[in-house]
Amino acid sequence: MKAFLVVVLIVVIAFILFAVIGICKSCYYSIPYEEWVQIEQEKAKAERRKQKGKRGSQNGRG
């Protein structure tokens, strides 16, 4: 029974360390919200341009 509790304690400590390290890494590598919005807007613009080009070439006049 004592060995089981030691194993459970080790697993719990390992999980807590894993969670703390993951949170710290995600905060460290995260980008500011404004920069993320700008990147998403640029992606959306490029996608709209791509879709517009496809529609124009499929209308039968080109």
Legacy VTK file of the C-alpha trace (Angstrom):
# vtk DataFile Version 3.0
C-alpha trace
ASCII
DATASET POLYDATA
POINTS 62 float
0.000 0.000 0.000
2.838 2.376 0.817
4.508 1.745 -2.564
1.214 2.487 -4.324
0.924 5.844 -2.558
4.509 6.718 -3.491
3.797 5.904 -7.155
0.609 7.985 -7.086
2.497 10.877 -5.481
5.209 10.708 -8.157
2.583 10.649 -10.924
0.753 13.647 -9.435
3.985 15.641 -9.076
5.007 14.758 -12.644
1.601 15.879 -13.954
1.789 19.182 -12.073
5.304 19.841 -13.403
4.163 18.979 -16.933
1.221 21.393 -16.647
3.334 24.225 -15.212
6.027 23.814 -17.872
3.366 23.728 -20.611
1.717 26.902 -19.329
5.058 28.706 -19.084
6.035 27.668 -22.617
2.688 28.709 -24.067
2.969 32.135 -22.419
6.547 32.533 -23.610
5.805 31.623 -27.228
2.457 33.395 -27.502
2.135 36.420 -29.743
0.259 39.608 -28.822
-3.441 39.695 -29.730
-3.058 42.657 -32.094
-0.337 40.888 -34.049
-2.484 37.741 -34.265
-5.436 39.772 -35.602
-3.209 41.369 -38.243
-1.887 37.965 -39.369
-5.431 36.571 -39.605
-6.598 39.583 -41.639
-3.716 39.134 -44.079
-4.569 35.442 -44.464
-8.222 36.300 -45.099
-7.266 38.906 -47.720
-5.047 36.418 -49.531
-7.811 33.806 -49.446
-10.358 36.289 -50.851
-7.956 37.224 -53.648
-7.452 33.555 -54.441
-11.223 32.905 -54.497
-11.838 35.992 -56.644
-9.251 34.782 -59.154
-10.870 31.355 -59.330
-14.341 32.812 -59.888
-13.087 35.093 -62.638
-11.441 32.276 -64.551
-14.500 30.001 -64.360
-17.108 32.363 -65.780
-16.649 31.176 -69.359
-15.387 34.449 -70.792
-11.713 33.947 -70.044
LINES 1 63
62 0 1 2 3 4 5 6 7 8 9 10 11 12 13 14 15 16 17 18 19 20 21 22 23 24 25 26 27 28 29 30 31 32 33 34 35 36 37 38 39 40 41 42 43 44 45 46 47 48 49 50 51 52 53 54 55 56 57 58 59 60 61
